[in-house]
Amino acid sequence: MTCSAGSSCGWSSGQRYCSWSGPDKTWALTGGQGDRAGNFLLTLKPQRENSCSVSQDIMAWCLEVFGCWVWILVAATQVAQPLLQGWVMYVSLTSFLISFMFLLSYLLGFYKKYESWKVLDSLYHGTTAILYMSAAVLQVHATIVSETQNLTNYFINTTASLFAFITTLLYILHAFSNYYH
């Protein structure tokens, strides 16, 4: 087997391989054990691209930024409803920290080592989207309650509610984009 321009061939773990890039995919031709005549049985299959694309990287950073703004804004207000805003703080801060660990593990390349990465990532972001939706609704309720009190707290709570819903939407989009990518 000879290699053409734009391809690479060689031996790896006792198997012959050749890979090349097409217009939309990277293909690999790998061979298994040879038969008695020395002929190799070859299989042609598309090579797997990165499981996370640039748009998912941007979405992960946006999750961090918007999630951080939610808990900063809630922490900046006078807490009118401790139980409600306590749940918002718990969800936003915990989600921020776990999402940050996911982002670091992605940057360190753990997704390349484990096949279950996409499933774990989708399940986490889907579950967090549900929790964030409940926190966003509770934050809106706290905003409505603070409307009659201090106007500054009302505006901060309104902004926190907006960021909470944006973050919820980003978690939903991230979960589906990982699952379908």
Backbone as ProteinMPNN parsed JSONL, in Angstrom:
{"seq_chain_A": "MTCSAGSSCGWSSGQRYCSWSGPDKTWALTGGQGDRAGNFLLTLKPQRENSCSVSQDIMAWCLEVFGCWVWILVAATQVAQPLLQGWVMYVSLTSFLISFMFLLSYLLGFYKKYESWKVLDSLYHGTTAILYMSAAVLQVHATIVSETQNLTNYFINTTASLFAFITTLLYILHAFSNYYH", "coords_chain_A": {"N_chain_A": [[0.864, -1.173, 0.0], [0.65, 2.138, -0.92], [1.24, 5.54, -0.009], [-0.583, 8.489, -0.648], [-0.406, 11.996, -1.524], [-0.995, 14.121, 1.243], [-1.688, 12.185, 3.022], [-1.013, 9.743, 5.594], [0.938, 6.909, 6.373], [1.759, 3.785, 7.953], [3.053, 1.545, 10.496], [1.459, 0.348, 13.373], [1.232, -1.025, 16.486], [1.527, -3.587, 15.382], [-0.182, -3.438, 13.247], [-1.091, -2.329, 10.043], [-1.621, 0.977, 8.894], [-3.35, 3.691, 7.327], [-4.106, 7.008, 6.84], [-6.186, 9.741, 5.798], [-7.434, 12.949, 4.807], [-10.627, 13.964, 3.864], [-13.112, 15.962, 2.094], [-14.999, 16.463, 4.121], [-14.516, 14.776, 6.257], [-12.158, 12.873, 8.224], [-10.472, 10.031, 7.262], [-9.633, 6.635, 8.049], [-7.654, 3.845, 7.291], [-7.253, 0.742, 8.365], [-5.442, -2.195, 9.183], [-5.813, -5.613, 10.095], [-4.774, -8.742, 11.448], [-2.746, -10.657, 9.288], [-3.495, -13.065, 6.677], [-2.636, -16.51, 5.801], [-1.34, -16.197, 3.389], [-0.208, -13.773, 3.634], [-1.717, -11.588, 3.108], [-3.379, -8.672, 4.097], [-6.255, -7.968, 5.999], [-8.275, -5.317, 5.513], [-9.927, -2.475, 6.872], [-12.125, 0.199, 6.302], [-12.886, 3.181, 7.797], [-14.479, 6.117, 9.164], [-12.462, 8.448, 10.893], [-12.737, 9.48, 14.267], [-13.639, 12.708, 15.078], [-12.789, 15.516, 17.225], [-14.717, 15.417, 20.203], [-15.826, 17.697, 21.107], [-16.619, 20.831, 19.826], [-15.613, 24.039, 18.523], [-17.746, 25.784, 18.934], [-18.966, 24.596, 21.121], [-16.98, 24.946, 23.002], [-17.032, 27.726, 23.278], [-19.615, 27.936, 24.259], [-19.324, 26.631, 26.705], [-17.611, 28.384, 28.063], [-19.302, 30.598, 28.137], [-21.309, 29.584, 29.792], [-19.911, 29.504, 32.193], [-19.356, 32.246, 32.62], [-21.956, 33.499, 32.645], [-23.195, 31.977, 34.648], [-21.572, 32.632, 36.815], [-22.171, 35.343, 37.06], [-24.816, 35.176, 37.922], [-24.713, 34.153, 40.605], [-23.108, 36.118, 41.76], [-24.664, 38.439, 41.492], [-26.959, 37.735, 42.976], [-25.813, 37.43, 45.46], [-25.134, 40.037, 45.931], [-27.384, 41.392, 46.676], [-29.823, 42.451, 49.15], [-31.056, 39.897, 51.004], [-34.236, 38.992, 50.627], [-35.922, 36.807, 50.726], [-34.814, 34.227, 52.3], [-34.861, 31.386, 51.99], [-35.636, 30.974, 49.304], [-33.729, 32.451, 47.772], [-31.492, 31.3, 48.794], [-31.573, 28.739, 47.674], [-31.211, 29.459, 45.006], [-28.621, 30.5, 45.12], [-27.246, 28.187, 45.934], [-27.668, 26.404, 43.743], [-26.59, 27.903, 41.588], [-23.911, 28.416, 42.393], [-22.887, 25.831, 42.919], [-23.279, 24.633, 40.401], [-21.647, 26.281, 38.883], [-19.091, 25.638, 39.925], [-18.894, 22.836, 39.401], [-19.235, 22.815, 36.618], [-16.981, 24.252, 35.951], [-15.022, 22.404, 36.694], [-15.621, 20.415, 34.796], [-14.951, 21.852, 32.486], [-12.194, 22.244, 32.887], [-11.353, 19.559, 32.88], [-11.979, 18.924, 30.264], [-10.227, 20.661, 28.898], [-7.845, 19.512, 29.679], [-7.922, 17.191, 28.276], [-9.373, 14.853, 28.921], [-11.64, 13.912, 27.678], [-10.803, 12.539, 25.471], [-9.882, 10.142, 26.399], [-11.96, 8.672, 27.487], [-14.847, 6.987, 26.523], [-17.379, 7.401, 27.507], [-17.668, 10.053, 27.97], [-19.264, 11.944, 26.527], [-21.866, 11.128, 27.181], [-21.917, 11.424, 29.975], [-21.398, 14.18, 30.148], [-23.643, 15.236, 28.793], [-25.74, 14.28, 30.434], [-25.137, 15.556, 32.87], [-25.321, 18.327, 32.161], [-27.972, 18.435, 31.28], [-29.418, 17.736, 33.618], [-28.6, 19.811, 35.275], [-29.691, 21.939, 33.885], [-32.422, 21.609, 34.43], [-32.416, 22.021, 37.227], [-31.444, 24.635, 37.264], [-33.53, 25.927, 35.979], [-35.55, 25.766, 37.907], [-34.333, 27.322, 39.878], [-34.193, 29.772, 38.554], [-36.883, 30.457, 38.283], [-37.59, 30.732, 40.984], [-35.946, 32.871, 41.59], [-37.132, 34.866, 40.077], [-39.51, 35.078, 41.48], [-38.5, 36.069, 43.914], [-37.634, 38.499, 42.944], [-40.039, 39.758, 42.283], [-41.14, 40.015, 44.833], [-39.286, 41.775, 45.971], [-39.85, 44.1, 44.691], [-41.394, 46.101, 45.88], [-39.777, 47.012, 47.86], [-36.561, 48.06, 48.141], [-35.419, 49.897, 45.398], [-32.97, 49.583, 44.094], [-32.166, 46.974, 44.817], [-34.21, 45.646, 43.539], [-33.615, 46.064, 40.803], [-31.144, 44.763, 40.641], [-31.951, 42.139, 41.31], [-33.655, 41.696, 39.145], [-31.833, 41.676, 37.016], [-30.307, 39.461, 37.825], [-32.262, 37.492, 37.542], [-32.656, 37.549, 34.768], [-30.082, 36.73, 33.857], [-30.105, 34.192, 35.007], [-32.095, 32.844, 33.544], [-30.945, 32.982, 30.983], [-28.642, 31.466, 31.443], [-29.87, 29.017, 32.03], [-30.967, 28.422, 29.515], [-28.575, 28.167, 28.054], [-27.455, 25.908, 29.323], [-29.337, 23.969, 28.546], [-29.037, 24.027, 25.73], [-26.339, 23.264, 25.565], [-26.422, 20.663, 26.615], [-28.013, 19.308, 24.692], [-26.516, 19.784, 22.37], [-24.159, 18.401, 22.907], [-25.156, 15.821, 23.072], [-26.206, 15.324, 20.515], [-24.064, 15.801, 18.871]], "CA_chain_A": [[0.0, 0.0, 0.0], [1.428, 3.369, -0.986], [0.524, 6.713, 0.499], [-0.671, 9.612, -1.575], [-0.181, 13.292, -0.876], [-2.009, 14.463, 2.237], [-2.034, 11.034, 3.854], [0.114, 9.181, 6.329], [0.843, 5.456, 6.492], [2.783, 3.202, 8.81], [2.701, 0.389, 11.316], [1.191, 0.673, 14.764], [0.795, -2.205, 17.237], [1.454, -4.734, 14.494], [-1.212, -3.23, 12.238], [-0.812, -1.338, 9.014], [-2.661, 1.999, 8.86], [-3.207, 4.802, 6.406], [-5.184, 7.964, 7.106], [-6.216, 10.902, 4.939], [-8.564, 13.849, 5.046], [-11.504, 14.255, 2.74], [-13.714, 17.298, 2.198], [-15.76, 16.675, 5.344], [-14.134, 13.843, 7.317], [-10.858, 12.24, 8.175], [-10.689, 8.59, 7.134], [-8.499, 5.79, 8.419], [-7.66, 2.499, 6.751], [-6.426, -0.03, 9.279], [-5.406, -3.62, 8.861], [-5.689, -6.537, 11.214], [-3.811, -9.805, 11.255], [-2.699, -11.163, 7.917], [-3.807, -14.478, 6.517], [-1.435, -17.316, 5.514], [-0.666, -15.696, 2.189], [0.384, -12.478, 3.937], [-2.641, -10.507, 2.764], [-3.976, -8.048, 5.266], [-7.663, -7.621, 5.929], [-8.308, -3.89, 5.791], [-11.245, -1.878, 7.076], [-12.172, 1.627, 6.069], [-13.871, 3.81, 8.673], [-14.141, 7.514, 9.443], [-11.836, 8.7, 12.187], [-13.556, 10.34, 15.113], [-13.14, 14.064, 15.325], [-12.951, 15.918, 18.62], [-16.12, 15.345, 20.611], [-16.282, 19.054, 21.425], [-16.226, 21.755, 18.776], [-15.329, 25.398, 18.972], [-18.978, 26.381, 19.456], [-19.184, 24.058, 22.457], [-16.013, 25.627, 23.87], [-17.571, 29.058, 23.548], [-20.786, 27.763, 25.116], [-18.85, 26.29, 28.048], [-17.133, 29.619, 28.683], [-20.481, 31.426, 28.419], [-21.927, 29.012, 30.992], [-19.134, 29.949, 33.354], [-19.517, 33.689, 32.817], [-23.322, 33.818, 33.052], [-23.429, 31.356, 35.956], [-20.863, 33.434, 37.816], [-22.933, 36.574, 37.26], [-26.034, 34.897, 38.699], [-24.476, 34.107, 42.047], [-22.575, 37.403, 42.211], [-25.778, 39.381, 41.614], [-27.814, 37.337, 44.104], [-25.059, 37.719, 46.682], [-25.023, 41.486, 46.097], [-28.653, 41.979, 47.126], [-30.303, 42.117, 50.487], [-31.85, 38.696, 50.808], [-35.594, 39.16, 51.136], [-36.463, 35.457, 50.919], [-33.605, 33.414, 52.466], [-35.008, 30.04, 51.466], [-35.651, 31.027, 47.846], [-32.451, 32.882, 47.225], [-30.495, 30.309, 49.206], [-31.578, 27.698, 46.649], [-30.606, 30.04, 43.802], [-27.177, 30.546, 45.371], [-26.726, 26.815, 45.943], [-27.659, 25.869, 42.374], [-25.669, 28.643, 40.727], [-22.523, 28.232, 42.81], [-22.508, 24.43, 42.701], [-23.195, 24.425, 38.947], [-20.454, 26.983, 38.422], [-17.893, 24.884, 40.295], [-18.844, 21.564, 38.677], [-18.997, 23.141, 35.207], [-15.572, 24.632, 35.849], [-14.249, 21.153, 36.705], [-15.82, 19.815, 33.474], [-14.18, 22.624, 31.526], [-10.783, 21.903, 33.087], [-11.097, 18.19, 32.422], [-11.981, 18.975, 28.803], [-8.983, 21.29, 28.464], [-6.759, 18.568, 29.924], [-8.029, 16.102, 27.309], [-9.978, 13.621, 29.436], [-12.678, 13.427, 26.773], [-10.172, 11.64, 24.509], [-9.574, 8.86, 27.039], [-13.156, 7.97, 27.939], [-15.961, 6.988, 25.574], [-18.609, 7.824, 28.176], [-17.581, 11.483, 28.239], [-20.411, 12.654, 25.964], [-23.067, 10.779, 27.947], [-21.786, 12.073, 31.279], [-21.523, 15.617, 29.946], [-25.044, 15.532, 28.469], [-26.571, 14.059, 31.623], [-24.876, 16.619, 33.842], [-25.868, 19.603, 31.72], [-29.427, 18.32, 31.265], [-29.887, 17.804, 35.002], [-28.339, 21.165, 35.767], [-30.666, 22.827, 33.241], [-33.671, 21.495, 35.199], [-32.204, 22.694, 38.508], [-31.321, 26.069, 37.005], [-34.867, 26.452, 35.674], [-36.247, 25.981, 39.184], [-33.698, 28.463, 40.544], [-34.563, 30.994, 37.843], [-38.269, 30.776, 38.642], [-37.561, 31.233, 42.36], [-35.323, 34.187, 41.561], [-38.158, 35.793, 39.587], [-40.416, 35.317, 42.606], [-37.799, 36.98, 44.832], [-37.627, 39.818, 42.293], [-41.38, 40.333, 42.427], [-41.29, 40.382, 46.24], [-38.419, 42.919, 46.282], [-40.269, 45.254, 43.9], [-41.926, 47.16, 46.743], [-38.768, 47.418, 48.85], [-35.506, 48.922, 47.634], [-35.395, 49.864, 43.94], [-31.671, 49.063, 43.661], [-32.242, 45.513, 44.927], [-35.127, 45.172, 42.506], [-32.895, 46.024, 39.521], [-30.146, 43.693, 40.723], [-32.682, 40.881, 41.224], [-34.128, 41.559, 37.766], [-30.672, 41.272, 36.222], [-29.986, 38.08, 38.213], [-33.278, 36.638, 36.916], [-32.34, 37.477, 33.346], [-28.911, 35.869, 33.695], [-30.479, 32.823, 35.369], [-32.788, 32.242, 32.403], [-29.961, 32.809, 29.907], [-27.812, 30.321, 31.826], [-30.699, 27.829, 31.84], [-31.006, 28.161, 28.077], [-27.254, 27.682, 27.646], [-27.313, 24.521, 29.788], [-30.164, 23.119, 27.681], [-28.37, 23.943, 24.426], [-25.105, 22.499, 25.719], [-26.771, 19.243, 26.795], [-28.454, 18.76, 23.416], [-25.441, 19.81, 21.367], [-23.261, 17.292, 23.214], [-25.833, 14.551, 22.782], [-26.383, 15.135, 19.077], [-22.828, 16.097, 18.123]], "C_chain_A": [[0.902, 1.225, 0.0], [0.574, 4.527, -0.513], [0.531, 7.804, -0.545], [-0.424, 10.905, -0.803], [-1.322, 13.584, 0.094], [-2.416, 13.296, 3.113], [-0.794, 10.574, 4.6], [-0.122, 7.687, 6.498], [1.942, 4.968, 7.416], [2.276, 1.978, 9.522], [2.494, 0.854, 12.742], [0.613, -0.562, 15.438], [0.611, -3.407, 16.326], [0.398, -4.602, 13.41], [-0.776, -2.131, 11.284], [-1.942, -0.303, 9.038], [-2.324, 3.029, 7.793], [-4.365, 5.745, 6.694], [-5.053, 9.147, 6.167], [-7.461, 11.698, 5.214], [-9.321, 14.067, 3.747], [-12.116, 15.621, 2.917], [-14.452, 17.523, 3.508], [-15.363, 15.755, 6.486], [-12.689, 13.415, 7.158], [-11.092, 10.741, 8.195], [-9.439, 7.84, 7.539], [-8.704, 4.407, 7.822], [-6.724, 1.694, 7.63], [-6.509, -1.498, 8.925], [-5.216, -4.46, 10.095], [-4.606, -7.553, 10.935], [-3.867, -10.297, 9.811], [-3.109, -12.624, 7.854], [-2.529, -15.228, 6.148], [-0.652, -16.798, 4.324], [-0.023, -14.332, 2.43], [-0.491, -11.316, 3.544], [-3.264, -9.963, 4.042], [-5.441, -7.748, 5.001], [-7.79, -6.174, 6.379], [-9.742, -3.427, 5.978], [-11.122, -0.375, 6.909], [-13.252, 2.217, 6.967], [-13.479, 5.256, 8.911], [-13.498, 7.637, 10.813], [-12.693, 9.675, 12.953], [-12.878, 11.681, 15.306], [-13.234, 14.347, 16.82], [-14.423, 15.888, 18.991], [-16.673, 16.721, 20.968], [-15.76, 19.996, 20.347], [-15.97, 23.131, 19.379], [-16.588, 26.042, 19.552], [-19.293, 25.854, 20.852], [-18.194, 24.648, 23.45], [-16.528, 27.004, 24.26], [-18.764, 28.961, 24.488], [-20.367, 27.436, 26.55], [-18.334, 27.53, 28.771], [-18.298, 30.551, 29.013], [-21.23, 30.909, 29.642], [-21.22, 29.491, 32.245], [-19.385, 31.427, 33.651], [-20.916, 34.023, 33.325], [-23.661, 33.205, 34.405], [-22.762, 32.119, 37.08], [-21.636, 34.725, 38.105], [-24.194, 36.335, 38.075], [-25.715, 34.915, 40.179], [-23.836, 35.376, 42.579], [-23.716, 38.399, 42.433], [-26.707, 39.029, 42.775], [-27.109, 37.642, 45.42], [-24.979, 39.22, 46.959], [-26.302, 42.132, 46.637], [-28.88, 41.711, 48.606], [-31.283, 40.967, 50.3], [-33.21, 38.879, 51.466], [-36.212, 37.813, 51.491], [-35.278, 34.498, 51.066], [-33.716, 32.01, 51.875], [-34.952, 30.028, 49.941], [-34.284, 31.378, 47.276], [-31.304, 32.009, 47.701], [-30.409, 29.177, 48.195], [-30.931, 28.205, 45.354], [-29.087, 30.082, 43.955], [-26.564, 29.149, 45.327], [-26.608, 26.266, 44.526], [-26.614, 26.585, 41.529], [-24.211, 28.425, 41.116], [-22.049, 26.807, 42.583], [-22.354, 24.132, 41.213], [-21.958, 25.101, 38.372], [-19.207, 26.152, 38.709], [-17.787, 23.562, 39.531], [-18.607, 21.796, 37.186], [-17.551, 23.564, 34.986], [-14.681, 23.395, 35.865], [-14.406, 20.413, 35.373], [-14.98, 20.527, 32.427], [-12.689, 22.316, 31.662], [-10.464, 20.497, 32.596], [-11.145, 18.1, 30.904], [-10.665, 19.56, 28.296], [-7.775, 20.389, 28.672], [-6.848, 17.319, 29.052], [-8.632, 14.813, 27.82], [-11.032, 13.048, 28.503], [-12.1, 12.468, 25.732], [-9.977, 10.24, 25.082], [-10.81, 8.032, 27.352], [-14.278, 8.115, 26.923], [-17.232, 7.536, 26.204], [-18.634, 9.325, 28.469], [-18.825, 12.216, 27.753], [-21.686, 12.379, 26.752], [-23.048, 11.478, 29.298], [-21.995, 13.582, 31.163], [-22.97, 16.008, 29.646], [-25.953, 15.349, 29.673], [-26.377, 15.166, 32.656], [-25.546, 17.921, 33.407], [-27.391, 19.576, 31.617], [-30.027, 18.434, 32.656], [-29.714, 19.211, 35.568], [-29.3, 22.169, 35.131], [-31.995, 22.797, 33.99], [-33.536, 22.224, 36.534], [-32.12, 24.209, 38.327], [-32.669, 26.691, 36.659], [-35.647, 26.704, 36.959], [-35.657, 27.178, 39.925], [-34.081, 29.776, 39.87], [-35.993, 31.418, 38.185], [-38.332, 31.333, 40.066], [-36.927, 32.625, 42.429], [-36.308, 35.233, 41.043], [-39.149, 36.104, 40.705], [-39.779, 36.274, 43.625], [-37.731, 38.391, 44.255], [-38.967, 40.512, 42.461], [-41.606, 40.799, 43.866], [-40.473, 41.635, 46.563], [-38.823, 44.179, 45.522], [-40.734, 46.419, 44.773], [-40.901, 47.68, 47.745], [-37.79, 48.406, 48.223], [-35.419, 48.783, 46.113], [-34.07, 49.311, 43.396], [-31.656, 47.538, 43.724], [-33.163, 44.92, 43.869], [-34.412, 45.057, 41.161], [-31.831, 44.926, 39.517], [-30.818, 42.326, 40.623], [-33.216, 40.632, 39.817], [-32.997, 41.083, 36.861], [-30.267, 39.832, 36.539], [-30.986, 37.104, 37.604], [-33.003, 36.46, 35.431], [-31.156, 36.548, 33.094], [-29.22, 34.414, 34.045], [-31.206, 32.134, 34.216], [-31.856, 32.05, 31.205], [-29.078, 31.6, 30.193], [-28.581, 29.016, 31.674], [-30.75, 27.441, 30.367], [-29.674, 27.612, 27.58], [-27.013, 26.245, 28.108], [-28.13, 23.561, 28.92], [-29.494, 22.936, 26.321], [-27.098, 23.114, 24.493], [-25.389, 21.004, 25.857], [-27.179, 18.622, 25.462], [-27.351, 18.755, 22.381], [-24.42, 18.714, 21.646], [-23.876, 15.964, 22.827], [-25.917, 14.287, 21.285], [-25.129, 15.362, 18.268], [-22.107, 14.834, 17.765]], "O_chain_A": [[1.811, 1.336, 0.823], [-0.653, 4.496, -0.606], [1.525, 8.016, -1.239], [-0.256, 10.896, 0.417], [-2.484, 13.318, -0.212], [-3.382, 13.396, 3.869], [0.327, 10.965, 4.276], [-1.248, 7.252, 6.737], [2.937, 5.66, 7.634], [1.215, 1.441, 9.203], [3.266, 1.662, 13.258], [-0.407, -1.087, 14.99], [-0.348, -4.164, 16.477], [0.112, -5.577, 12.715], [-0.169, -1.137, 11.684], [-3.106, -0.674, 9.189], [-1.166, 3.207, 7.414], [-5.509, 5.298, 6.781], [-3.945, 9.52, 5.781], [-8.428, 11.191, 5.784], [-8.741, 14.318, 2.69], [-11.696, 16.376, 3.794], [-14.531, 18.66, 3.975], [-15.843, 15.945, 7.604], [-12.083, 13.575, 6.098], [-11.826, 10.234, 9.043], [-8.324, 8.341, 7.394], [-9.811, 3.869, 7.851], [-5.519, 1.942, 7.637], [-7.529, -1.976, 8.428], [-4.531, -4.056, 11.035], [-3.625, -7.25, 10.256], [-4.936, -10.338, 9.201], [-3.073, -13.333, 8.86], [-1.446, -14.645, 6.178], [0.569, -16.948, 4.264], [0.632, -13.789, 1.54], [-0.063, -10.166, 3.631], [-3.627, -10.717, 4.945], [-5.814, -7.325, 3.906], [-7.444, -5.845, 7.514], [-10.659, -3.924, 5.324], [-10.137, 0.236, 7.326], [-14.408, 1.799, 6.905], [-12.297, 5.599, 8.868], [-13.937, 7.008, 11.776], [-13.3, 10.579, 12.38], [-11.699, 11.764, 15.652], [-13.706, 13.509, 17.588], [-15.279, 16.283, 18.199], [-17.885, 16.876, 21.113], [-14.58, 19.952, 20.0], [-16.098, 23.341, 20.585], [-16.513, 26.763, 20.546], [-19.831, 26.588, 21.681], [-18.53, 24.832, 24.62], [-16.466, 27.398, 25.425], [-18.923, 29.778, 25.394], [-20.987, 27.912, 27.502], [-18.594, 27.708, 29.961], [-18.286, 31.218, 30.048], [-21.732, 31.699, 30.442], [-21.86, 29.841, 33.237], [-19.6, 31.807, 34.802], [-21.062, 34.742, 34.313], [-24.335, 33.833, 35.221], [-23.317, 32.243, 38.172], [-21.74, 35.147, 39.257], [-24.602, 37.206, 38.843], [-26.376, 35.621, 40.942], [-24.006, 35.689, 43.757], [-23.736, 39.115, 43.434], [-27.189, 39.917, 43.477], [-27.746, 38.067, 46.384], [-24.778, 39.627, 48.103], [-26.289, 43.304, 47.014], [-28.226, 40.869, 49.221], [-32.229, 41.069, 49.519], [-33.327, 38.918, 52.691], [-36.954, 37.71, 52.468], [-34.776, 33.998, 50.059], [-32.745, 31.504, 51.312], [-34.296, 29.171, 49.35], [-33.759, 30.683, 46.407], [-30.247, 31.982, 47.071], [-29.318, 28.699, 47.884], [-30.197, 27.473, 44.69], [-28.355, 29.74, 43.027], [-25.492, 28.952, 44.753], [-25.568, 25.726, 44.15], [-25.835, 25.938, 40.828], [-23.36, 28.266, 40.24], [-20.934, 26.591, 42.108], [-21.407, 23.457, 40.809], [-21.301, 24.56, 37.482], [-18.361, 25.98, 37.832], [-16.705, 23.207, 39.063], [-17.855, 21.051, 36.558], [-16.966, 23.264, 33.945], [-13.692, 23.335, 35.134], [-13.438, 19.843, 34.869], [-14.366, 19.884, 31.575], [-11.998, 22.146, 30.657], [-9.428, 20.271, 31.971], [-10.432, 17.29, 30.312], [-10.057, 19.019, 27.373], [-6.793, 20.482, 27.936], [-5.95, 16.478, 29.083], [-8.426, 13.764, 27.211], [-11.295, 11.846, 28.522], [-12.839, 11.662, 25.167], [-9.914, 9.264, 24.334], [-10.718, 6.81, 27.47], [-14.619, 9.224, 26.513], [-18.081, 8.082, 25.499], [-19.54, 9.805, 29.15], [-19.387, 13.028, 28.488], [-22.494, 13.282, 26.969], [-24.05, 12.058, 29.716], [-22.687, 14.185, 31.984], [-23.468, 16.999, 30.181], [-26.839, 16.169, 29.912], [-27.343, 15.651, 33.244], [-26.258, 18.547, 34.193], [-28.037, 20.599, 31.844], [-31.018, 19.136, 32.859], [-30.594, 19.725, 36.258], [-29.684, 23.146, 35.774], [-32.629, 23.837, 34.169], [-34.437, 22.962, 36.931], [-32.656, 24.971, 39.133], [-32.929, 27.845, 37.001], [-36.323, 27.724, 37.093], [-36.391, 27.959, 40.531], [-34.274, 30.786, 40.548], [-36.271, 32.605, 38.355], [-39.05, 32.3, 40.322], [-37.335, 33.456, 43.241], [-36.314, 36.367, 41.522], [-39.578, 37.247, 40.864], [-40.442, 37.178, 44.134], [-37.766, 39.37, 45.0], [-39.026, 41.708, 42.746], [-42.195, 41.856, 44.092], [-40.92, 42.472, 47.348], [-38.197, 45.225, 45.694], [-40.497, 47.582, 44.445], [-41.142, 48.689, 48.408], [-38.195, 49.495, 47.817], [-35.352, 47.667, 45.598], [-34.053, 48.649, 42.358], [-31.187, 46.882, 42.794], [-32.921, 43.822, 43.366], [-34.582, 44.064, 40.454], [-31.64, 44.242, 38.512], [-30.316, 41.443, 39.927], [-33.231, 39.494, 39.347], [-33.189, 40.19, 36.037], [-29.925, 39.068, 35.637], [-30.606, 36.008, 37.192], [-33.106, 35.355, 34.899], [-31.217, 35.68, 32.223], [-28.655, 33.501, 33.443], [-30.954, 30.961, 33.942], [-31.97, 31.056, 30.488], [-28.797, 30.803, 29.298], [-28.016, 28.013, 31.238], [-30.594, 26.271, 30.019], [-29.65, 26.687, 26.769], [-26.431, 25.449, 27.371], [-27.668, 22.467, 28.597], [-29.395, 21.816, 25.82], [-26.808, 22.345, 23.576], [-24.68, 20.177, 25.283], [-26.735, 17.521, 25.137], [-27.254, 17.818, 21.589], [-23.863, 18.148, 20.705], [-23.19, 15.081, 22.311], [-25.722, 13.157, 20.838], [-25.139, 15.126, 17.06], [-21.05, 14.884, 17.136]]}, "name": "protein", "num_of_chains": 1, "seq": "MTCSAGSSCGWSSGQRYCSWSGPDKTWALTGGQGDRAGNFLLTLKPQRENSCSVSQDIMAWCLEVFGCWVWILVAATQVAQPLLQGWVMYVSLTSFLISFMFLLSYLLGFYKKYESWKVLDSLYHGTTAILYMSAAVLQVHATIVSETQNLTNYFINTTASLFAFITTLLYILHAFSNYYH"}
